[in-house]
Amino acid sequence: MRKLLPLGALLVACVPPFFVDSYYQNMLIMVFLLAIMAGGWNVMGGYTGYISLGHSAFLGVGAYTTGILANAWGVSPFLTAPLGGVAAGVLAALLGLVTARARGTVFIIVTFALLALLGIVAVNWSSLTNGSHGLVLAIPTWDAAYANWPFYYALLGLLALTVLMSWAIRRSRFGIGLLAIRDDEEKAAGLGINTPRHKLLAFVVSSVPIGVAGGIYGYYLSFLDPRAMFTIVASITLVLAALLGGAGTLWGPVIGALLVEPFSQWTNQQFTGPDAGAWRLVLFGGVLLLVVLFLPHGILPEIQKRLKRTPATAPVGKRLDHLPVARPSGPRTFGPALLEVTGLHKGFGGLRVLDGCSFDVKRGSITGLIGPNGSGKTTVFNLVHGLLRADSGTISRPPRLARTYQLTRLFPRLTVRENLLAGARRPEKAMELLEFIGLADYADKLADSLSYGQQKLVELAQVLMLDPDLVLLDEPAGGINPTQIEQMAGLIRQLNSSGTTFLIVEHNMPLVLSLCDEVHVLANGHRIASGTPQEIQRDPLVLDAYLGADFRELHGTNS
């Protein structure tokens, strides 16, 4: 049914020109145009989360490119409209390179500035665009009885292609990467997603259908006015359509266009005169603000949320009774150092966090990194992972390294399966790992529907998809119940027995002492002790600086 409904909707949309007059044909043409623009914008603004207020600039670029080339070559603008899409794509690529590091408000301002700049260029480059006098395109030569039909079906076909493109992107690894960027760009980069390239490609892809639509729309108007083709009202309208219907969804932009365009036509009739544009801008800006405040996810997600049946309790997953529950007895041998940290210094302003920190992690081991709060453990993790740069010192790390976080950083609006596929496109391995952690039955559930402990397990499986030489676990037992702690410990032991090396930051001392082969203790930014768990329990420096008298009394140790 899901496959047949869009086809049925397309067939129904082909019928109106046979039965409705030119007024409603014009209305539907403008609905298709707005849906194409909102659908194109949705690839960037909905999937990636980068809000652009300048996407209507691609409409104007496409229209002027189409009109100028059609007039110069003496051909139908229908033939040059695809070149309007090419021009829009080239412009988007250039802008994407300029805004590679821009985020949030800065990105919005830059895209808005592009729209304003292109409007100024179109007015002043009169030798090319005919300036404020406007550019006249060829008058259609077909029978006046079918005046709107070619434009109607051309835009309907382009809308179908835009929806198909959006569907294909959403189902691809590229689309999963875009959604991962939307949820947590830093985490996405940590999983190996090339975030600058993804954003650049998304910007280009989002602009092309708008550029082609601009060429068709320009031919439909037969006259291009730079002030009308590069207007902020058009940008706000397309953003409003996408947000109202549901940004990041397949059909949200289409639903939004069906609602917003009639409203836009009504405002055209109600506001006339020299101040009409300003009043329409105020009105559409106000409606956009109301949508963001009271319907932030849009109509379609809200309907899906209400129809979705949520289980009364969080899924518990499968018990993994086969996992080892204790550290293997007897001496273990390890390979050479897989990670070597030497003389790390790191400060933030006047605060010295690390002061000559040095330690290593041997291949095949489970190594613990412990210390009181503020001792520099998380800073060490961020330096080893490459999120921070040391003031001095060296880090010799393996080529493949992955980490989890103290507070889970899954992509909440992706499914559990998609969370694993974000960094590596291997569906079979993803399901093997979900079976391994006992959550294969929840592969198609959204990540934020799982309990916190299950999210910890999914994040572990997520980093294992990268086949890392070394896994950094930041408080894997934090915030989960004793049963899940035992399950997590068993998973770590089994993975370690298969050759995975672990470096663990953890405050749960019983877990550290029962799990780790070697423990390094930090205090005041440097290592104060290293040894086996048994040695660490008896080290007087550790007992005084970290474990303290309460721990000695609880475990019957003495200095």
C-alpha positions in Angstrom: 0.0 0.0 0.0 2.8 2.4 0.8 4.1 1.9 -2.8 0.7 2.2 -4.4 -0.5 5.3 -2.6 2.1 7.7 -4.1 1.5 6.3 -7.5 -2.3 6.7 -7.0 -1.7 10.3 -5.8 0.4 11.1 -8.9 -2.4 9.7 -11.2 -5.0 11.7 -9.4 -2.9 14.9 -9.7 -2.8 14.3 -13.5 -6.6 14.7 -13.8 -7.4 18.3 -12.8 -6.5 20.1 -16.1 -9.3 18.2 -17.8 -11.9 19.4 -15.4 -10.9 22.7 -13.7 -10.6 26.2 -15.0 -7.4 28.2 -15.4 -7.7 29.8 -11.9 -7.4 26.4 -10.1 -4.8 25.2 -12.7 -2.7 28.3 -11.7 -3.2 27.5 -8.1 -2.0 23.9 -8.5 1.0 25.1 -10.5 2.0 27.3 -7.7 1.4 24.5 -5.2 3.7 22.2 -7.2 6.4 25.0 -7.4 6.3 25.5 -3.7 6.4 21.8 -3.0 9.5 21.4 -5.2 11.2 24.3 -3.4 10.3 23.0 0.1 11.3 19.5 -0.9 14.7 20.6 -2.2 15.2 22.7 0.9 14.2 19.7 3.0 17.4 17.8 2.0 19.5 20.6 3.6 17.2 22.1 6.2 15.3 18.9 7.2 17.8 16.1 6.8 20.9 18.0 7.8 19.4 20.5 10.2 21.1 23.5 8.6 18.4 26.2 8.2 18.8 28.3 5.0 16.8 31.5 4.5 18.3 32.0 1.0 17.1 29.0 -0.9 14.7 31.0 -3.1 17.9 32.5 -4.6 18.3 29.3 -6.6 14.8 29.9 -8.0 15.9 33.2 -9.4 19.3 31.9 -10.6 17.5 29.0 -12.4 15.0 31.4 -14.0 17.5 33.9 -15.2 19.9 31.2 -16.5 17.0 29.6 -18.4 15.7 32.9 -19.8 19.1 34.3 -20.9 20.2 31.1 -22.6 16.8 30.5 -24.3 16.8 34.1 -25.7 20.4 33.8 -26.8 20.0 30.5 -28.5 16.5 31.0 -29.8 15.2 27.8 -28.2 12.3 26.9 -25.9 13.0 27.7 -22.2 11.9 24.1 -21.5 15.1 23.0 -23.2 17.3 25.3 -21.1 15.5 24.8 -17.8 17.9 21.9 -16.8 20.8 24.3 -17.2 19.1 26.4 -14.6 19.5 23.5 -12.3 23.1 23.2 -13.2 23.7 26.9 -12.5 21.9 26.6 -9.1 24.1 23.6 -8.2 27.3 25.4 -9.1 26.3 28.4 -7.0 25.4 26.1 -4.1 28.8 24.4 -4.3 30.6 27.7 -4.1 28.4 28.9 -1.2 28.9 25.5 0.5 32.7 25.9 0.3 32.4 29.4 1.8 30.1 28.2 4.7 32.0 24.9 5.4 32.6 26.0 9.0 29.5 28.1 9.5 26.8 26.7 11.8 23.6 27.9 13.4 22.8 31.6 13.2 25.9 32.3 11.2 24.8 29.9 8.4 21.3 31.4 8.4 22.8 34.9 8.0 25.1 33.9 5.2 22.4 32.3 3.2 20.1 35.3 3.7 23.0 37.6 2.6 23.4 35.5 -0.6 19.7 36.1 -1.5 20.1 39.9 -0.9 23.4 40.0 -2.9 22.0 38.2 -5.9 19.0 40.5 -6.0 21.4 43.5 -6.1 23.5 41.8 -8.8 20.4 41.1 -10.9 19.3 44.7 -10.7 22.7 46.2 -11.5 24.0 43.8 -14.1 21.7 45.2 -16.7 23.8 44.1 -19.7 22.9 40.5 -18.8 19.7 40.7 -16.9 18.2 43.9 -18.3 18.3 45.2 -14.8 15.2 46.7 -13.2 13.4 46.7 -16.5 13.0 42.9 -16.3 13.8 40.2 -18.7 11.1 39.1 -21.3 11.0 35.5 -22.3 9.4 34.0 -25.4 5.6 33.7 -25.4 4.4 30.0 -25.6 3.3 29.0 -29.1 0.9 26.2 -28.3 -2.9 26.5 -28.5 -4.3 29.0 -25.9 -6.9 26.4 -24.8 -4.0 24.4 -23.3 -2.0 27.4 -22.1 -1.2 26.0 -18.6 -1.0 22.3 -19.4 2.7 22.1 -20.3 3.7 24.0 -17.2 1.4 22.0 -15.0 2.7 18.6 -16.1 6.3 19.8 -16.2 6.2 20.9 -12.6 4.2 17.9 -11.6 6.8 15.6 -13.1 9.6 17.6 -11.4 7.8 17.3 -8.1 7.6 13.6 -8.5 11.3 13.4 -9.3 12.1 15.6 -6.2 10.1 13.3 -3.9 11.8 10.3 -5.5 15.2 11.9 -4.9 14.3 12.7 -1.3 13.2 9.1 -0.8 16.3 7.7 -2.3 18.5 9.9 -0.2 16.7 9.0 3.0 17.2 5.3 2.4 20.9 5.6 1.5 24.0 5.7 3.7 24.4 9.3 2.6 21.0 10.1 4.0 21.7 8.4 7.3 24.9 10.5 7.5 22.9 13.7 6.9 20.4 12.8 9.7 23.4 11.9 12.0 24.8 15.4 11.4 21.4 16.9 12.3 21.3 15.0 15.6 25.0 15.3 16.6 27.5 16.6 14.1 30.5 16.0 16.4 29.5 12.5 17.1 28.9 11.9 13.4 32.4 13.0 12.6 33.8 10.7 15.3 32.1 7.8 13.5 34.0 8.6 10.3 31.3 10.5 8.5 32.9 13.2 6.3 30.6 16.0 7.6 32.0 18.8 5.3 31.5 16.7 2.2 28.0 15.5 3.3 26.9 19.1 3.9 28.3 20.4 0.7 26.7 17.6 -1.4 23.4 18.1 0.5 23.5 21.8 -0.3 24.1 21.1 -4.0 21.4 18.4 -4.3 18.9 20.6 -2.5 19.4 23.5 -5.0 19.2 21.6 -8.3 15.4 20.9 -8.4 14.7 24.5 -7.3 16.9 25.8 -10.2 15.1 23.6 -12.7 11.7 24.7 -11.3 12.9 28.3 -11.6 13.4 27.9 -15.3 10.0 26.5 -15.8 8.4 29.1 -13.6 10.2 31.9 -15.5 8.8 30.6 -18.7 5.3 30.4 -17.1 5.6 34.0 -16.2 7.3 35.1 -19.5 8.8 38.0 -17.6 11.5 38.1 -14.9 11.5 40.9 -12.4 14.7 40.7 -10.1 12.8 42.2 -7.1 10.2 39.4 -7.4 12.7 36.6 -8.2 15.0 37.3 -5.2 12.6 38.0 -2.4 12.8 37.0 1.2 9.1 36.3 1.3 9.6 33.4 -1.1 12.3 31.9 1.1 10.2 32.3 4.3 7.2 30.7 2.5 9.2 27.6 1.4 10.7 27.2 4.9 7.2 27.6 6.4 5.8 24.9 4.1 8.6 22.5 5.0 8.3 23.1 8.8 4.5 23.1 8.8 4.2 19.8 7.0 7.2 18.2 8.8 10.9 19.0 8.1 13.0 15.9 7.7 10.0 13.8 6.5 9.3 12.7 2.9 5.8 14.0 2.4 5.9 16.9 4.9 7.0 19.5 2.3 4.2 18.5 0.0 1.6 18.7 2.7 2.9 22.0 3.8 2.8 23.4 0.3 -0.9 22.3 -0.1 -1.7 24.4 3.0 0.6 27.3 2.6 0.1 28.2 -1.0 -3.7 28.9 -0.8 -2.8 31.1 2.3 -0.2 32.9 0.2 -2.8 33.5 -2.6 -5.2 34.9 0.0 -2.5 37.3 1.3 -1.9 38.5 -2.3 -5.5 39.4 -2.6 -5.8 41.1 0.8 -2.5 43.1 0.7 -2.1 45.5 -2.2 -0.3 48.7 -2.8 3.3 49.8 -2.2 3.5 48.3 1.3 2.0 44.9 0.4 5.4 43.2 0.4 6.3 44.4 3.8 3.0 43.4 5.3 3.2 39.9 3.8 6.7 39.6 5.2 5.4 40.4 8.7 2.5 38.0 8.3 4.6 35.1 7.0 7.3 35.7 9.6 4.7 35.7 12.4 3.1 32.4 11.1 6.6 30.9 10.9 7.3 31.9 14.5 4.0 30.3 15.6 4.8 27.1 13.8 8.2 26.9 15.4 6.8 27.6 18.9 3.7 25.4 18.8 4.2 22.8 16.1 8.0 22.4 16.1 8.0 19.0 14.4 5.3 19.7 11.9 1.9 18.2 11.1 3.0 14.8 9.7 5.3 13.9 12.7 2.6 15.0 15.1 0.0 12.7 13.4 2.5 9.8 13.3 3.2 10.4 17.0 -0.4 10.3 17.9 -1.1 7.1 15.8 2.0 5.4 17.1 1.3 2.9 19.9 3.9 3.3 22.6 4.6 0.3 24.8 3.7 0.8 28.5 7.2 -0.2 29.6 10.5 0.2 27.9 11.7 -2.9 26.1 14.0 -5.1 28.2 15.9 -6.9 25.5 17.1 -10.5 25.6 19.0 -11.8 28.6 22.6 -12.8 27.8 23.2 -15.5 30.3 26.0 -17.0 28.2 28.3 -14.1 28.9 31.3 -14.5 31.3 30.6 -13.0 34.7 34.1 -13.0 36.2 37.6 -12.0 35.0 39.6 -15.1 33.9 41.9 -16.3 36.7 45.7 -16.7 36.2 48.3 -14.5 34.5 47.6 -13.0 31.1 50.1 -12.0 28.5 49.6 -8.9 26.3 51.2 -7.5 23.2 53.2 -4.3 22.8 51.7 -0.9 23.7 48.8 0.0 21.4 48.4 3.5 22.9 51.3 5.5 24.4 50.6 8.9 26.1 53.8 10.8 27.0 54.1 14.0 29.0 50.7 15.5 28.1 50.0 19.1 29.2 46.7 20.8 28.7 45.3 23.9 30.2 42.1 25.9 29.7 42.9 29.6 30.4 44.6 29.7 33.8 43.5 26.2 34.8 46.0 23.4 34.3 44.1 20.2 33.7 46.9 17.9 32.7 50.4 18.2 34.0 52.8 15.7 32.4 50.4 12.8 32.1 51.9 9.6 30.8 50.7 6.0 30.5 50.2 3.2 28.0 47.6 0.6 27.0 48.9 -2.8 25.9 47.4 -4.6 23.0 44.8 -7.2 24.1 44.3 -5.7 27.6 41.4 -4.1 29.5 43.0 -1.1 31.0 41.3 1.2 33.6 41.9 4.9 34.0 40.6 6.2 37.3 40.9 9.2 39.5 38.9 11.7 41.5 36.7 14.2 39.7 38.8 16.9 38.0 41.8 14.7 37.7 41.8 15.0 33.9 40.3 11.7 32.7 37.8 13.1 30.2 40.4 15.5 28.9 42.7 12.6 28.3 40.0 10.8 26.4 39.3 14.0 24.3 43.0 14.3 23.5 43.4 10.7 22.6 40.3 10.8 20.4 41.5 13.9 18.7 38.7 16.3 19.8 41.3 18.5 21.6 44.9 19.3 20.9 47.5 19.1 23.7 49.6 22.1 24.7 52.6 19.7 24.7 53.4 16.0 24.9 52.9 13.2 22.4 50.2 10.6 21.7 50.9 7.4 19.7 47.5 6.0 18.9 46.4 3.1 16.7 44.9 3.9 13.3 41.4 2.7 14.2 40.1 4.1 17.4 36.6 4.6 18.7 34.9 5.9 21.8 31.7 5.9 23.8 30.6 8.9 25.9 29.8 9.4 29.6 26.3 10.4 28.6 25.1 8.4 25.6 25.2 10.3 22.3 23.1 8.2 20.0 21.2 9.8 17.1 17.8 9.8 18.7 15.7 10.3 15.5 17.5 7.4 13.7 16.5 3.8 14.3 18.8 1.5 16.3 19.9 -0.2 13.0 20.6 3.2 11.4 22.6 4.2 14.4 24.9 1.3 13.7 25.0 1.9 9.9 25.9 5.6 10.3 29.6 4.9 10.4 29.8 1.8 8.2 27.5 0.3 5.6 27.4 -3.3 6.6 23.8 -4.4 7.4 24.8 -8.0 8.2 27.3 -7.0 10.8 24.9 -4.5 12.3 22.4 -7.3 12.9 25.1 -9.6 14.3 26.1 -6.9 16.8 22.5 -6.2 17.8 22.0 -10.0 18.3 25.2 -9.9 20.4 23.9 -7.2 22.7 20.4 -8.7 22.9 18.6 -6.0 21.0 18.0 -7.5 17.6 14.2 -7.3 18.1 14.5 -3.5 18.4 16.5 -2.8 15.3 13.8 -0.7 13.7 12.8 1.2 16.9 13.9 4.8 17.3 17.0 5.0 19.5 15.3 7.4 21.9 12.6 4.8 22.6 15.1 2.6 24.4 16.0 2.7 28.1 19.2 4.4 29.1 21.0 1.1 29.7 20.0 -0.2 26.3 21.2 3.0 24.7 24.6 2.3 26.4 24.6 -1.1 24.8 23.7 0.3 21.4 26.5 2.9 21.6 29.0 0.1 22.3 27.7 -1.8 19.2 27.9 1.4 17.2 31.6 1.9 17.8 32.3 -1.8 17.2 30.9 -1.3 13.6 34.2 0.6 13.0 36.4 -2.5 13.7 38.5 -0.4 16.1 41.9 -1.5 17.4 41.2 0.3 20.6 37.8 1.2 22.2 37.6 4.1 24.7 34.7 3.5 27.2 33.7 6.6 29.1 31.9 5.4 32.3 30.1 2.4 30.6 28.3 1.6 33.9 27.1 5.1 34.6 23.4 5.4 35.1 22.5 1.8 34.6 21.2 -0.9 37.0 23.3 -3.7 38.5 21.9 -6.3 36.1 22.9 -4.2 33.1 26.3 -3.5 34.6 26.9 -7.3 34.7 25.7 -7.6 31.1 28.0 -4.7 30.0 30.9 -6.3 31.9 30.2 -9.7 30.2 30.1 -8.1 26.8 33.4 -6.3 27.4 35.1 -9.6 28.6 33.8 -11.5 25.6 34.9 -8.8 23.1 38.3 -8.7 24.8 38.7 -12.5 24.6 38.2 -12.0 20.8 41.0 -9.5 20.6 39.5 -6.1 21.3 41.5 -3.8 23.5 39.8 -1.4 25.9 40.7 1.7 27.9 38.0 2.4 30.4 37.2 5.5 32.5 34.9 4.4 35.3 33.9 5.4 38.9 32.4 2.1 39.8 35.4 0.7 41.6 34.1 -2.9 42.0 33.6 -3.1 38.3 37.1 -1.6 37.5 38.8 -4.0 40.0 37.0 -7.0 38.7 37.3 -6.2 35.0 40.6 -4.6 34.3 44.0 -6.2 33.8 45.9 -2.9 34.6 44.8 0.3 36.2 46.3 3.8 35.9 45.4 6.3 38.5 45.3 10.1 37.8 45.4 12.9 40.3 46.1 16.6 39.7 46.6 16.0 36.0 49.3 13.3 36.2 49.6 9.6 36.8 50.4 8.8 40.5 50.2 5.0 40.2 49.9 2.0 37.8 49.5 -1.7 38.4 47.2 -4.6 38.6 43.9 -4.2 40.5 45.3 -6.0 43.5 48.3 -3.6 43.5 46.1 -0.6 43.2 44.0 -1.7 46.1 47.1 -1.7 48.3 48.8 1.4 47.0 48.9 4.0 49.9 49.0 6.9 47.4 45.9 5.7 45.7 44.1 4.9 48.9 44.8 8.4 50.3 44.2 10.4 47.1 41.2 8.6 45.6 39.9 5.4 47.3 40.1 6.8 50.8 39.5 5.3 54.2 35.9 4.4 53.5 37.0 2.1 50.7 39.7 0.5 52.8 37.3 -0.2 55.6 34.7 -1.6 53.2 37.1 -4.0 51.5 39.3 -4.8 54.4 42.5 -3.3 52.9 45.2 -1.5 54.7 48.2 0.6 53.8 
